[in-house]
């Protein structure tokens, strides 16, 4: 069982044989909270004398296995379970397979409720409409193996098709074949009662972490189609918020995608760009209830997700060690689009606000694991890449690319390279070394001695492998949009009498600028308790429906965990994050992790009790990381 692999998180032998296409036939069981069915892999052989295929699995129940239609139940085996990587599934193959030949393997199985970190099952009370249960998945970075036996590495990309039987509307990360998205909800059948078969097709090869499913009381509202575009776009949400969701995103989503196409010089290739407004328990960024502010102040997050269509979904990191290629490029391009869509000042402002999270995380890892301060991390075999989840690959990566842009002479020199990078690697999974080699190769062919010398002047080791709480070189950003925020924060930090402030102080700021004001306050000594009370009341932060602002207010209020009112604000912050206040848990790790970290510093027992009471409301991935905060 010699599986020669390079991905430190996979036990599969994808170098010897890899999936090119797979077919899913699933039935969603909301009562047992499992998915039952089968997956058929169509694999291509890469080496001689291949005796078996090895798949990654985690807590799935294998029922039957077929190779080329023949049962091999007596021959397959599951390896010993690894805490992070799960159990390798070994399936023997027919003798005589040659490189380039194909083989088909079918596995009948079902997921498990407790062991599957890829899925979260919500009771109807945890949804917005509170009428039907809800299922959604999150396979990144290594949790697809709990949803389906697969080669769970971004080095393998495959097309897929799916037949999903469900009593609730079902969505997947693919193109809907039937029933039509704009037809009657649930094909005109009774939602929650009648089973409907949903058919999907994904003709573009994608990595396993992009396989996604959601099922609940969902309906669709299309956005206006842009003239001359082959793709369509719209939004899915629960019926009672579908109109709000459509209003929030209808003006900007297609405009953003068209701007992205123009910037990168390549048409969007996935055919459909739909948004799904997820329940607030979803652990990562993207489309979720926290973005429905009613004033479109947070819709720019769509730019980040759209950019992933090219950087991440299109050009993909080969394994977790090169994850920064996904997020660093995406963050860099997202901020460049801010300049195109708004102004150069918006680009600088985005870098400035991102640097707050970056430096916080660099300081955190200074005490815990300096290895995670690096861009290119040398993961050990079986090490959990979620342990390194932070803003480092996003913001350190984006700053690295900004530094390269500036060192080469600006956007006029760097953007043509970016387009060639997209053209060269679209559809591939690459390493940092491949990216760097292409970068130097491009300027060797199309640049001159000045560009090559500029590239050689960069301290590559410091950027890729360096540790520490600062960036390898000081970075300066356009401060125009931050000036008002920083000036106001300085006034608050110095004042002894808050009567000099009024609500009009922030009337000309947008939500991002108010957020920058609150972030800047955290760089000063903690405010007196009375000042915090006035801050929350005066600017209506203490009850703000904007999750980004509420988080930052609590971070200011809890900056001194020993203050006279820290317990009061900790209680309020916990009530907000677990959903006692408004019925919506703030499950995104951007919100729940820092809140629990701050409250654990105030009162460990209170934080632990509240977490245990509401633990089931958080996604399994978020639970793991909250518990890491508690235990460190």
N, C-alpha and C positions, 0 to 999 in steps of 0.2 A: 504494500500500500504506500508506494512512494509518490506522493503528490508534490511535484515540484512547483511551488508557488512563490510569488514575490509579494503578494498582498498580505500584510501581517495580521489581518483580521479574518481571513478566509481559510478554510480547510479544503476547499474544492481544488480539483486538478485542472483548472481552466487553461493552463498552458498546454495541456495535452489534448484536451477536448473541450469545446465550448458551445453553449447554446446560441443558435442564430434566430430561432423563433420558438415561441411556446403558446399553447392554447389552454385556457382556463375554462372549466365548467364548474361553477360554484353555486351553492345554495346558502343563503344567509339565514341562520336560525337565531332569531332575536330572543327566543325563550331560553335556549341553552347557551346563548352568547358564544357561538362558534360559527365558523364557515366550514361547510362540508363540500367535498367534491374531488376534482382531479386536476392535475396539470400534465400536459404532454409536451415534453421537450424535443425539439428537433435540433440535433447536435452535429457539429462538424469535427472530424478527427484531425489532429495536427501532428501526431507522432506514430512511429511504428510500434508494433508489439504492445498495443494498448489493451489492457485486460479489464479495466473498470472505469466507470465514471463516478466521481465523488461530488455530492451536493452538500451545501450548507443547510442545516435545519436547526430549529430551536423550539423545543416543546411542541412539536406537531405529532399527531398520532398517525403512523403509517398503516394503511389498511391492506393495499395490494400494490404490486409492482409488475409492470410488463415491459419487456424489451422487444421491439419489433412485433408487438401484438402477442408475444408468448409470455406466459406467467413465469416469473422467477422469484416467487415468494420464498422459496427455500434457500435462495442464494444471497439475497441482499442482507445487509447488516447495518446497525447503527453503532457508531463508535461511542466511547465514553463521553459523557457530557462535560464540556468545558464551560466555566462560569460565564465567559464573555462570548465565545465563538459557537456555543451550542454543541450539537452532536453531528458529526459527519455521517452522511448516508452513502454507503458503499454499494454499488450495483454492478455486478459482473456483466461484461459485454461479450458478444460473439467473437470467436477467434478469426483472425485474418483481416481485420479492419486496416485499411491503408490511409495514409494522410490524404485528406480531401474527401474521403467517403463520409456518408451521413448515417446516422442511427437515430431511431425514435424510441424514447423512454416515457412511459406513462406511470404516474404515481397517484394512487387514490389515497386520500388522507383527510384529516380535519384538523383545524387549529384547536387550541385550548384557551379557556377563558383566563386562567390565572397566569399561565406561562408566557402568553403572547404579548411582547412589548410593542408590537407593531399596531395593535388594535386597541381602541378604547370604545367601550359600550356604555352609552349614557341611557339612564332611565328617562322616561318622558318628563319627569320633574326637573331634569337638568337641562332641558332644551328651552328655547325661547317660547315656543308655542305651548309647551307642556301637554301635548296631545298624543305624541308617539315617541318611541325610543329612537335612538340615533347611533349610528356606527361610523367611525372614521379611522383612517390608518395614518401612520407616520413611519416610514421605513428607513429614513435616514438616521444615522449613517449605515448601520449594519443589522437592521431589524426586519428586512424583507424575509429572512430565513425563518421567522416565526409566522409569516403569512403564507409562504409557499416554499417547498424545497427548491433551491436554486443555487447558482454560483453567485454568491452574494458579494460581489466585488464590482466597483465601477469600471474595472478593466474589461468587463464583459457587457456588451450592449446587444439587445435583441429586440425584434419586433414581437408583437403579441396580439392575440384575439381573445375575446372573453364572452361567455354566456353566463349571466348572473340572474338567478331566480330569487326574487325577493317580494315580500308583501309591502315594501316601501320603495319609493323611487331610488334607484341605484346609479351612482356615477363612478366613472373610472378615469384614469389619466390616459385617455384615448378618445377617438372620434366615435360618437354615438352612431350606430347603424340603425337600430330600431329599439323601441318605438321612437318616432321623431321628437327631438327636444322641444320643438315649438307646437307639438300636437297636444292633445288632452293630457292633463297630469295623470301619470301612472297608466297611460294608454286607455284612459277612460274607466278603468276599474276602480274598485273601492280601496282607497289608500288605507293600509294597515290591516286589510282583510284578505284581498285577492292577490294571489301570486302572479307576477308578471316576469317574463324573461326579457332581460335587457342585454342587447348585443353590442359589443364594442370592437373596434379595430385600431391598433396603433401601428401604422406603416413605417414609422421612423424608429430606428433602433435606439433604445434608451437603456440606461443602467438600472439595476434592480432597485436602487433606492428611490427611483421615480415611480415605481408601481404604486398606485394609490387607489383606494376605494372609499366611497362614502355612501351611506344609505340612511334616509330619514324622510321626514315630511318636507320634501323639497319641490320647488317649482322654478321655472325659468322665465327670464325676461331678456330678450335680445336687445343689444345696442344697435344704433343705426349703422348700417354697413357703409364703409368708406368706398367711394368710387375708385375703381381700378384695382382694388385689393381682392385677392382670392380667398383670404381668410375671413372668418366671422368671429364675432365676440358677443358675450352677454354675461349675465350673472345668475347664479343659482342661490336660493336662500329659502328659509322657511316662509310660508305664505304671509304671515303677519308682518314680516319685515322686507318682503321682496321689493315693494315699491320704494322704500327708503334706500335699500341697497342699490337699486337701479338708478335712483336720483344721484346718489353719492358718487357713482363711478361712470355714469353715462357720458359725461362731458370730456373726460380725460383719458379713459383707457385706450380707445382706438387711436386717439391723437398721440399718446405716448408710444404705442407700438409702431405707428408710422414713422415717428421721429427716430426710434431705435433702428428701424430698417435703413433709413437714410444714413444714419451715423456709421453703422457697421458695413454698409455697402452690400447687404445680402437680404433677400426677402425672407420673411418669417416662414418656416417650412412645416410647422405642425398642423396647419389647416384651421384649427380652432383655438381661440384664446378666450376661454371662459373663466370667470371668477366664481369661486364658491365661498360664500360667507359662512365660516365654520363656527361652531359653538366656541365659547371663550375658553374651554379647557384645552384647546389645541396648543402644544408646547412651543411651536416655532412661530416666526413671523409669517406674513401673508395675509390672506383675506379672512378676517374674523370680526366678531361683533364690536370689538374695541375700536375698530376703524370707522364705525358708523357714528360720526360725531354730529351729523346734521348740517355741517358747514364746509365739508370737503377739505378740512385742514390737514387730514392725514392721508389723502389719496396718493401722495407722492411715493408711498411705499409700493405702489403698483409698479413704479419705475424699476425698483430693485428686482421684483419678481419677473417682469418682462425681460430685463437684461439677462436673467438666468436662462432664457430661451437660447441664448447664444453662448454664454459663459457659464458652464455647468451642465445644462441639459444638452447643449450642442458640443462644445469642447469640454471634456470632463477630466477631472483628476484621475490618475491611474489607481491610486490608493490613498488612504488617509494621510500619508506623509506629505502629499501634495495638495491637500484640501485648499490651501491658500490660493491656488490657481483659480478655483471656482469663485471663492468669495472676494479675494483681492481684486481680480479683474471686474467682477460684477459691481463691487462698491466703487471702483474707479470710474467705470463707464456710467454708472448711475449718477455720480456726481458731475460728470461731464454733461450728461443730459440735463441736469439742473441748470447748467450754464446756457445750454441751447434753448431750453424751454422757458427759462426765466431770465437770468443774468449771470455774469461772471461772479458777482457778489454772492449769489446763492451757492455756487460751487465751493467757494472758500468757506462759507458759513457751514456747509455740510461737513467739510473736513474738520473744521474747528469743533463742532459739536461731537463729531465722532471721536475726536482725540480724548475727550473726557472719559469715555468708556474704555478706550484703549489703555490709557495710563492707569486707570483703576484696576484693570485686569493684569497689567504688567506688575503692578505692586502686589496684587494678590498672589501671583505665581512666584514672586520673589521669596515669599515665605513658605510656599508649598512645593512647587515643582518647577524649577527654573527652565527645564526642558520645554515647557509649554509656552515660554516667551518667544520661542523660535518660530520662524515661518515654516521652514521645512523640518518637521519633527521626525526623529528616528524612533518610530514605534517598535516596541518589542513584540514578538509573536504573541498574539492573544491579548494585547493591551487594548483597553476600551478607548476608542477615539473620542467618545463623549466626555471622558475625563479632561480633555483638552478644549472642550467647547467654550469659546470666549470670543471677544471682539478682535483678538490678535490676528487671525487670518483675514478678517474683513479690513480692519483699519491699518494694521501694519502693512498688509499686502497692498492696499490702495495707496498708501504713502510711498511705498517702494516704487510702484509704477509712476506716481507723480514725480518722484525724484529722478527716475529714468527720463521721463518726458522733459523735465527742466534741464537735466544734464545734456541731453541731445540738442536742446535749443528751442523747445516749445512744441505746441500742438501741430504746427505746420510740418514739422519733421517726424513727429511720433504717430500721428493719425494714419498716414499711409501704411506704416508698419502694422498698426492694429488691424487694418482691413486685410492685409496679407496674412496675418496670424489667423484671423477667422476663416479666410478662404482655404488656408493650408490645412488646418486641423479640425474643421467642422466635421462632426460625426466620430471623432477619434477620442481615445482616452490617453492622456499624455502625462509625462513626468516633468518636474522642474528642469531637469537637464535637457529634455527635448525642447522645451520653451526657450531656454537660454541659447541653445545651439541655433535655433531658428532666428532668434533676435540678432545674434552676431552674423549669421549667414545672410540675413536680409540686408543689413547695412554694408556687408562686404560686396553684395551684388548691386545695390541701388544707392549706397551712400558714398562717403569718401573717407579720407584719412581722419578728418576732424571728428566724424561720428564714431569711428572705430576707437580712436584715442579717448573720446568721451566715455564710451562704454567701458574701456579698460580702466578708467580712473575710478569707477564705482567700486566700493568695498563690498564685493559680492558675499564674502563669508560673513561679514558683519550683519548684512541684511537677512540672509537666509538662515544662518546658524547662530547668530549672536543672541546673547541674553542681556538682561538688564532692564531697568525701568524707564529708559528713554529710547528714542529712535537713534540709529547710527549717525544721523546728521540732523541738526535743528531744521524744522520745517516752519515756514511762514505762510500764512493764509490771509486772504482778503478779509479784513475785520469790519467792513462797512455795516453789515447787517447785525453784527454783534455789539457794536459800540453802545447803542442805547441800553441793551440788556446788561452789559458789563458796568456801565455807569450807574444804573439803578441798583445793581447788586452791591457796588461799593458804597453807595449812600446808605443802604440798609445795614451794611457791616459796621459803619461808623456812627450811626445815629444813636442818640440816647432818648429821643422823643419821636415816636412814630406818627405824631399828629401832622408832621410835614408831608406825609404821603397821602395819596388819594387814588381812587379807582382809575382816574384818568392817566395815571403813570403808565399803564399798559394798554391803553385804548388804541394806540396806533401800532401795537405789536401783533404779529401773527402767533399762532400756537408754538411754532418752533423757536421764535425769539423769546417767548415767555419761558419755554423750557430751558433755553440758554441762560436766562436770568437766574433760574433756580439752580442750574448746574454750577454757575459761577459762585453763588452763595455758599455752596459746599466747599469751596476752596478757601474760605475765610474761617475764622473761629466760629463755633456754634453761636447762633443768636440767643439772646435772653429769652426765657419762656414767654414773657409778655409780647415780645416782638413776633414770635412764631404764631401766637394766637391772632395778633393783628394782621400778620401777613396772610394767613389762611382766610380770615373773614373779609379783609379789604379787597382782595383780588379774587374772591370766591373760589379759592383753590381747595379748600377743605371738603367741598362737595362737588368739585368739577367732574363732569361726565367724561372729560378727556383723560383717558388712562395714562397717557404720557405725562401729563401735568400732575395728575394725582400722585403718581409714583415719585416724581421729583420733589413734590411738596413733602411727602413722608420722609424722603431721604434727608431733607433739610431739618425736619422736625425731630428726627431720630439721630442726628449727627452726634449729639451727646447722649449716650445711653444711660447716663446717671442723672440727667436733669430731673427737676421736680415733676415735670409732666410727661416724661418719656413713656411711662407706663400707660398713660391716657392715650397718647398718640399711637403707641404700639397696639393697643386694643383696637383703636379705630382702623389702623392699617391692616390688621389681621381680618377684621370684619369685612373690609373692602376686598381683600385679595381672595378670601374663600367664598365670597358671594353672599354673605349674610345681609349685606346692605341693599343689594339690588337684584339678587338671585342669579348673578353671573360670576362664576369663578374666574379669576384672572390667571388662567393656566399657562399663558405664554411665559417662557422662562425669563424673558427680559423683565417681566413684572414680578413673578412669584419668587424667584431666587433672591433678588436684592431685598425684597420686603422681609422674607423669612430670615435672611442674614442679619438685617438690622434688628429684628425683633428678638432673635436668639441672643443678641448682645444685651438686650434690655432685660429679658426674663425668659430664660431657657424653658422653664416648666410651662409657662403660658403658651409659648410658641409651639412646644411639643404637643401639648394637649389639643390645641386648635388644629394642628396638622393632623393628628390622629383622628380627630372628629370628622375631618373633611378629606381625608386621604384619598378616598375612592373617587372624588371629583376631579383629581388631577390625573393627567396622562401618565402611564407607567414610566416614561422617560423623564418627565418632570419630577416624579416621585424620587427616582434615583438621585437626581441632582440636588433636590431639596434635602434629602437625607445626607448627602455629602456635605452640604453646608452645615447641617446640624452636627455632624461627627467630626468636623475639622476645627 
